[in-house]
Amino acid sequence: MLSEKLKEQTLVKHQELEKKLVGKMRSMQSVIDYALLLQLFYSYFGGLENLINPHISAKTLPDYIERRKAVLLSSDLLILKAKTPMFASDDHLPNITNTAEALGALYVMEGSTLGGQIIKKMLGKQLGIAENYATSFFNGYGDDTMKMWASFKSALDKLNSPETNEQVINSANQTFQKFSEWFDIHYKTQ
């Protein structure tokens, strides 16, 4: 199944990015630090959504509209009274030219919802904020998170050509890599 192969073949890039993100989250000491992290996600995921949108139809993923992340991030930034940054430009994003590449990039975004409940609790304790204060992005799909993840994996597993599968995997790895590079740029300029 593609979803399992994808997990295995993106593990290295995923762990490299996760190490940076978790390290940054653990070092946050203020709501300002938290807002900077949300700005990172907003600028990257917003740009990514713009590239994905033309390639995902209701036939491919019926609930795609519910899976948009930039709107949640914008809402959290508004609550924090933080600036909503511009989206990352195309040269900082993966190349997305078809549905397979769009699904590979979306795999990275959808995976970001899985640890959100844990992150919300960590942020609440670490920053001394209410668990639901400006955390709609990390709340993801709430109680439906695992159901939404399963339905996304099911959509991936419907793809069954070796060429398409390779495009999905390459796109996911490129998305992890470009996000890692965007992290470095974002925090270098802060």
N, C-alpha and C positions, 0 to 999 in steps of 0.2 A: 504494500500500500504506500502511496506517495507520501502521505502525512508522516509515516514512520521513517521512511527514507530521508525525507526533508529534515526531520529532527536530527538524525544521525549525521547528515552531510553538512549541516550548518552549525554543528555544535561548537567548533573552534571559534568561529566569528561571533557566535552568540555569547560565548563565555568571555571573550575579549571585551565586548561592549558592556556586558552585565557587570564585569569587574569595575569598570570606570563608573558606571551609574550607581552601583551600590556604594562604592567608595565615596562618591560625592554626596549621596544621601546620608551616609553615616557622619559626614563632617559638617552637615548643615547645623547652624546654630541660631538661625533667625527666620522669620517669615520672608525676609528679603532674599535669603539664600534659597528658600523654597520657590519663590516667584521666579528667580533666575533659572531654576531647574524646569519649571513649567514653560518658561519662554523657549528653552532649548527644545522641548518636546513639541510645542506649538509650531515653531518655525520649521522644524523638520517634517513633522507629520502633516502639517498644512500643505507644504509644498508637495509632499508625497501624494496626498489625496488628490491634488490637482492633476497629477500625472496618471493616477490610477483611474479616476472617474470615467474617462472616455472608453475604457476597456472592460468595465464590469457592467453587465446588464442584469436585469431581474431574473433572466433565465439562468445566468451563471450563479448568482447569489441573491436570492429573493429579498433578503433583509439587509442588503448593503447599506441603505440609507441609515439604518439604525447603528451601523458600525463606524460612523464618522467620529473621529477623535478631536479634530480642530475645534469644533463647536464646544465640546466639553472643556477643553483647555482654555478657550477664550472666556468662558463663563467663570472658571476658577481665577483667571488673571483679573477679571473685572472685580470679583469679590475682594481680591487682594489689593485692588487699586494699582495694579502694575501695568506697564505698557504692553500692548499687544504688538509683538515685533513683526517684521515682514517675513514672508515665507522664504525658506532657503531657495536659492536659484537653482536652475536645472543642472548646472555644472557641479553642484554639491549633492545631487540626488542620483539614484540609479537610473539607468536607461530603461524606460518602460514604453514598449511599442506594441504590445499585444496583451491578450487576456492572460496568458501563462505568466508573463513577466509581472503583470499587475497582481496576480494571485501570490506570486513569490514575495512581492513587497508587502502585500496585505498580511501575509503570514507573520511578518515581523511586528506589524501593528497589532494584530489580533493577539499575538503572544504576550504583548505588553499588558493585557488585561488580567493575565493569570495570577500575577503576584500582587495585584493592586490592593486587595483586602489586607494583606500583611503590611504593605507599605503604608497604608492609611493609619494603621495602629502604631507603627514605628514613628511616623511623623507626628502623630498626636502626642506621644510620650516625649519624643525628642525636642519638639518645638513648643510644647505646652499649649497646643491648640486643640479644639474639639475635633473629634475624629471625622466629623462631616463638614468641617470648615474648609471650603475651597478644595474639596477632594473629589469632585464629580468625575474627573479623568481617572483617578486611581480606583474609584468605585466601580468603574467599568460597567458591567451589566448586572451588578449586585448579585442577587440570588440566582440569576440566570446565566452567570458567567460560564459555568461548565457546560451548560446546554448550548450556549452560543459557540463555544469553542468546538464542541462535538459537531455542530452543524457546519462549521467552517471546514473542519477536517473532512467531513463527508463530501463537501463540494470539491475539495482537493482530490480526494480519492476517486472521484468520477473521471478524472483525467487519466488516460491510460496509454498514451503513446510515449515511447522512450524520448523522442525529441522534445515533446511538450514538457515532460517531467524534468528533463535537463534544464530547460528554460526557467522553470519554476525555481529549481534549486539554485541555479546561477543568480537569478534575480534576488532571491532571499539573501544569499551570501553577499551580494553587492550592496543590498540595503543595509545589512548589519555593518559592513565595512564603511559605507558612506556616512552612516549615523555615528560611528565611532570617530571618523574624521571630523564630522560636524561638531561633536562634543568638544574635541580639541580646539577647534576654531572658536566656538562659542565661549569657552572658558578662558581662552587666551585673550579675548577682547574685553573681558569683564574687569 
